[in-house]
């Protein structure tokens, strides 16, 4: 494996481990205080933060598998394991959403009045500040490293920020004397979490189902036509992850060209495409006479 690839996954692991520690610190504070104050919306938000940490662990497993080098059984490498395990994050969100909704409905049937004080607001604000930093940091690193896991996990944390805002609004209204809003907000949080899971699942499935990776194929066509000896190109297809795109295309050359020259042109096309579009890691050229 190339040193750059090793460093890539080392960087992704570092981000996941750092955010894991912060997510579970935030979760622990929310869950303990929410349980002591009998506030289900704070507990729900804490469980959401806990799932952030669990998604970090899922990400670490996925990254460990994705970092393995190519072998006989995986000639294209293992990078899609990272995308596959991001579906695990989506599944985790769906399970959490169902659990929170169930608990909220039970709370509506058997209502209790939460104990809300200044500490409730301080805890929610401080943990939201931490989550905001984590989300921006992880999203920035995810885009820089082109990591599905980091981007999906950042989306997960973003959902946590919005749920925290919902809880703060709920705390204000509960303090004004409307305790029923506590489980109602919990249900809203559950819906928001499920929506985030659906979004992650949709984006991951497009890669696993070989959806077009590069919509603007003209850029590829221009590079190919710039190679000496190429008369035309067509049937350009792309698939794969944003950092691991595979391309196959048909290229037309002179019908009386010797096979050796056609072979050299094929290599020149591959090198030109990879140089101009670094995200492309595999190029298959089908040569045709014209």
N, C-alpha and C positions, 0 to 999 in steps of 0.2 A: 504494500500500500504506500502511496506517496506520502511524504512528510506533511504536505499541505492538507491532505485529507485527514491524517491523524490529528493535526492541530485543529482542524475544523470541528471534529467530534469532541476533542478535549475542551474546546471553547463552549460547545453546546452543553456538555456535562457540567461545566463550572456554573453556567447560568442556571441550570436546573437545580443544582445543589444549593446555590445561594437563595433562590426563590423558594425552595422547599422549606428551608429554615425559617424564612420570614413568614411564609403562609401558615405554617403550623404554630408559630408564635402568636400570630393574629387570631387563629382559630381557637387556640387554648384560652386566650383572654375572653373572647366573645362567649364561648360555650359555658365556661365557669360562671362568668357574671350573669349571663342570661338565665342559667339554671337557678342561681341564687335569688335573682329578682323575679323569677317566674314569668319572664318575657319571652314568648315563643319566637317572636320575630328576630330577637337578638340571637337566640339559639340557632334559628334557621340560617341566619347570616354566618354564624360561626361554623355550622356544618358545611355551608358553601365554601368557606375558607379552608376547611379541612379537606374538602374534595379537591381544592386547588393543589394542596400538598400531595394528595394521592395521585393526581394527574401528573405531578412532577416525577413521582416514582414510576408511573407508566411510561413517561417520556424517557426516563433513564434506561429502562429495559429496552424500549424501542431503539434508542440511540446506540446501545451496546450491540444489538443485532445488526443495525444498519451500518455500523462501522467495520463489519467483517469484510475482508477482501473477496474478490471474485473467486469462485471455485467451479468445479465441474457441474454441480447442480444449480449454480446461480451465475451463469456466464455474463449476465448484465449487472451483477453486483447485488447487494442487499439493501440498497437505499430506500426501497419502497416499504421496508419494515417500519421506518419512521412514520410514513404516511398511514400505514395500517394501524399502528398503535395510537395514532391520534384519534382513530375511531373509538378506541378504548376510553379516551377522555369524554367523547360524546356520550357513550353508553353510561359512563359514571354520572354524567349530568342528568340523563333521563331518569336513572334510578333515584338520584337525590331529589329530583323534582316531584316524583310520585310519592316518595316518603314524606316530604314536607307538606304536600297537599293533603295527604291522609291525616297527618298529625294536626294540621290546621282545622280540618273538618271536625275532628274529635274535640278540639278545643272550643269550637263554636257550639257543639252539643253540650259540653261541660265547661262553661266559662269560668275564668278566674281573673282577678284584677292584678296586673303586673305592678311591681314596685319600681317606680321611675323616679330618679333623682338626678342631680348634676353629674354624678359619676357615669350614668348611662350615656349622656351626651358626650362627655370627655372621651370615654372608651371608644365610642363609635367614630368620633372625629379623628382620633389618633390612628386607629386601625385603618380608616379610610385613606389617610395620608400615606401610610405605608403601602397599602394596596395600589394607590395611584402611582407611586414611584416604581413599584414592581412591574406594573402593567406597561409603563412607558419604557422602562429598561429592557424588559423581555421582548417587547414588540420591536424595539430598535435593533436588538441583537438578532432577533429572528429574521428580520428583513436583510440585515447585513450578512448573516450566515446562510440565508435562504433555507431556513429550518422550519418544516411543517409543524414539528412538535412545539417549538418555541412560540410560533405565531398562534397556534391553537390554544396553547396555555395562556398566552397574553389575552386572548379573547375571553377565556374562562375568568381570568382575574378582572377584566373589564366588567363582566357581568356582576362580579362581587362588589365593584365600586357602585354600580347603579342600585344594587339591592341594599347596600349600606345607606345610600341616600334615601331610599324608600323607608328604611327602618327609622332613620332620624325624623323624617316627616311624621311617621306613625307615632313615635315617642312624644312628639309635640302634641299631637291630637289626643293621645291617651292621657297625657298630663292634664289636658283640658277637660277630661271626664268622659272619654269615649273608648273604653277598654276593648270593645268588640272589634275595633280596627286592628288590633294586634294579630289575630289569626287571619283576618282578611288580607293584610299586607303580606303575611306569610304565603298565602295562596298566590298573590301577585308575583312574589319572588319566585315561587315554583314555576309559574308560567314563563317568566323571563329566563330562568335557568334552562328550561326545556327548549326554548327558542334558540338559545346559544348553542345547545347540543346539536340541534337540527342544522344550524349553520355550519358547524364544524364537520358534521357527517357529510353534508352536501359537498363541501370543498374537498374533503379527502376522497370521496367516492369518484369525483371527476378525474382524479389522477389515477386511481386504481382501475377505473374503467376505460383508461386510455383515451380520455377526451383530448381534443386538439390542444397542444401545449403552446404553440405560437400561432396566433390568429393572422398576423401580417406575414404571409409567406413570400410576399414580394421582396422582402429584405434578403431572404435566402436565395430567391431567384436571381436577384441582382448580383449577388456574390458569385453564384455558379456561372452566370453568363459572362462574368469578368475573367474567367479562366480561359486561357488561349486554347483553341481547338473545339470549344463547346459551341454548338450551333443552336441548341434549344434545350429547355428542361421543362418537365411537367410531372404530374402525379406526386406532388410534394406532400408528404405526410409527417406529422410530428406527434409525439406523445411523451409522457413522463413527468417527473417532478420539475419544479422551476430551476433546480440546480443540476438536473440530470436528464436532459432532453435527448431523445433519440429521433433521428430523422432518416427517412428513406425517400428517394426520388429517382426519376428516370431522366437520363441525359442522352441527347442525340448528338452524334459526332459523324464525321464523314464516313460513308459506307465502305470506302476502300482503305481506311486507316488500319495499320497493322495492330494486332492485339497488344503488343508491347506498349505502343504509344497510347492506346486507349486506357491501358492499365495505369500509365503514368498520369494521365489526365484525371483518372478516378482518384488517385492519391492526392493530386493537387487540389481537387474539389473538396475533399475531406479536410485537408489542412487549412484551406481558405475559409471554410465555414466555421471550423472550430476557433480559428484565430479571430474572425470578425464577430462571432457570437459565442463567447466562452461558456455559456450555460449548456451548449450542445456538446455531449460527450461521446455520441456514437452516430456515425453517418454510413448509410448503405447506399451505394450508387449503382443503379441498373443502367448499363450502357446499351444504346440502341443505334443502329445505322440510319443515316438520313441521306 
